[in-house]
Amino acid sequence: MTSSNHSRRLFGLTVRQNAHPDMRKLRREAGDPSLHGNKFWKSSCLTMDYLKRNPLKKGARVLDLGCGWGLGGIFCAKHFGARVTGLDADPSVFPFVHYHAELNGVAVDTWRCRYEKVRESDLGEFDALIGTDICFWDQLEKPLYNLTRRALSAGVGRVILADPGRTPFRRLAERAEEKLGADYREWSVSRPMKASGCIMEASQG
């Protein structure tokens, strides 16, 4: 972490901290995001580390679910040349997505939508879905399970979700493991910062 300019370097990305002047300016202009999209979440390190070890195909079309600042998708765009769309129900996160994408030399599309509104025909446009720290309430478990099921039915190759290990996520992952053949495992990283939790991957075949 570089404290002098309120920035971090994470898996090849530059990430601004909330104290950075640009972040304060964006909050003044866009307002604070309302659905927990107001900061960098450490589980993003789990997603990036997992993808580094289990890479996407070059040029994959990626939907970043509940994208927040969009760092998982930006990582995919930078490292795999992915064509990324960041989906979030709260459009006030999108200025932070575009800012970090530009800062890291990539472009990311954005889409305001709730999980339950994403149709199977929409999902057919993507090769992979990723999501970090998005199953934090009990009521999110069902729509995220259904979204995973629809994605596989639509031919999406990989659905990868990461979480610090909250109970709703564990229930989601266990259900997907039982019903959809998903792989569910503990995951941890020590660098560039310590983070631990769980990864769920559901895939074709």
N, C-alpha and C positions, 0 to 999 in steps of 0.2 A: 504494500500500500504506500502511495506517495502522499504524505500528509500536506506537503507544501502547497499543492494545488487542488486538494480535496478530490483526488482521483484514485482509482484502483486499477491495477492491471490484472485481468482474470482471463486465463486461457486464450491469450492473444487479443483480448478486447480491452479498450479503455472504457471505464465506467465512472461516471461522475457521482460523487456523494451529495447528499441533500444540502450540505453547507456550501457547495460550489455556487458562485454567483449566477451561473447559467441556470442551475436548478431553481434557485430562488426566483429568478426572472420568469421561468416557465410556470412556476406555481402562481405567481401574481397574474400572469396572462391567462392561464388555462384553468386555474382553480385547483385545489387539491383533489386528486382522484378519490372516489368515495368507496370503492370496493377493494380496498387493501392494495391498490396499485400505486402506492405512494412511496416506495423505496425499493432498493435491491434486496431480494430475498436469498438467503444463503443456499437454499436448495437449488438455486440456479447452478451452483458449482457441481451438484450431483448430476444434473442434466448434462452439463458440458463435459464432465469427466466420462460419463457413460457413453456419450456420443463420440468422444475422442477414441474410446476403446472399441466401440461398436458403430463405426461410421455409417452415415447415410450414403446413398449413391450420389455421384456427382450430378449436380443440376436438379436434384429432387425438388418436387413441389411440396412445400411444407406449410401446414397450418399450425400456428402457435396459439394454443387455447388459453384464454384468460391471460393474455400476453403481458399485462402490466407494462413494464418498461421495455419488454420485447427482447431481452438479452439472449434467451435461448434461440430464438429465431435469428437474431443478428449473428450469433455464433455459427449457425447453420449456413447462413448466407456467406459469411467470411471464409469458413473452412471448407465448405463443400460446394460452393457456388450455387446454393439452393435458391429457389424462387419462393420467397417467404411472404405469407399473409399473417398478420397478427390480429387475432380475434379477441374482442373484449366487449362486455356489456356497457362499459363506462368509457365514453369517447374522450374524457379528459386525460386519459393516459396516452393518447396517440401523439401529442406533441413531444412527449418524453421518448416514445419509440422512434420517431423520425429524427429527433436530435441525436440519439445514440447511434442510430443507423448511419447518419451522415458523419458523425465523429469517427466511426470505424470503417468508413469508405464503402458502405453498401447501401442498398435501397430495400425497403420493406413496405408492402402494401398493408392497409389496415381495413378492418371490417367490424362494424358495430353490430353485434348479434349476441343473443343469449344461447346457451348450449342447446336447449330444447327446441329452438327455432332452426337449427342447422339441419337441412334436409339431406337425405341420402344422395340425392342428385348433386347437391353442393359438394358433398364429401368425395364424390367420384372424381373431382378435379384435382385431388391431392394424392401424393405418394406416401406421405407420412404426417402424422399428428404428434405434436409434443405439447406437454403442459407441466408447469412447475408450480407447486403450492396452490393448487386450485380446488382441492377437495377439503376445505377447512370447516364446512358446516355439514350437519347431517343431511339437510335438504339438497345438498349438491351431489350426494352419492348416486341417487337414482338417475338424474339427467346425464351424469358423466358415464355411468355404466351403459345407458341406452345409446349415448353418442358413440362410445367405443364399439358397441354391437353394430350400429348403423354404418360406422366407418368400415368395419371388416366386410359387411355385406356389400358395401359400395366398391370394394376392391382396393381399399387403402392397404398398403403393404405393412406399415408399422404404426402402432399407437404406443407412445412412450410417455409415461407420467411419472413425476418425481414428487416426493413429499417428505417432510421431516418425520413422518410416522404417526400422524394423527389418527384417531380411531375411525373417523369416516373414510379416510383413504384406505386404511387397512381392510375395512369391510368391502370397499369397492374392489380392491385388488384381489382379495380372496374370492369374491364372487366371480370376477373375470377369470381367475385361475381355474375355478371349477367349471364355469359355463362356457368360457370362450377359449380355453387352453392357454391363457396368458401365463407369462413367466413373472414371478414376484419374488424379489430378493432384497436383503438389506444392502445398503451401499454407503460408503464413507470416503471422504477425501481429507487429506491433511494440508495440502498446498493447492492454491495460494492462500487458502484459509481453511480452517477446520469446519467440516459440515458432515452430518450423518443423517440417515433416514432410509427411505425405501424407493425402489424403482419397480415399476410395473411395465412390462412390454407385452402387448398383444400383437400378433402378426399373422399374415396369411400362411396357410399350410400348417 
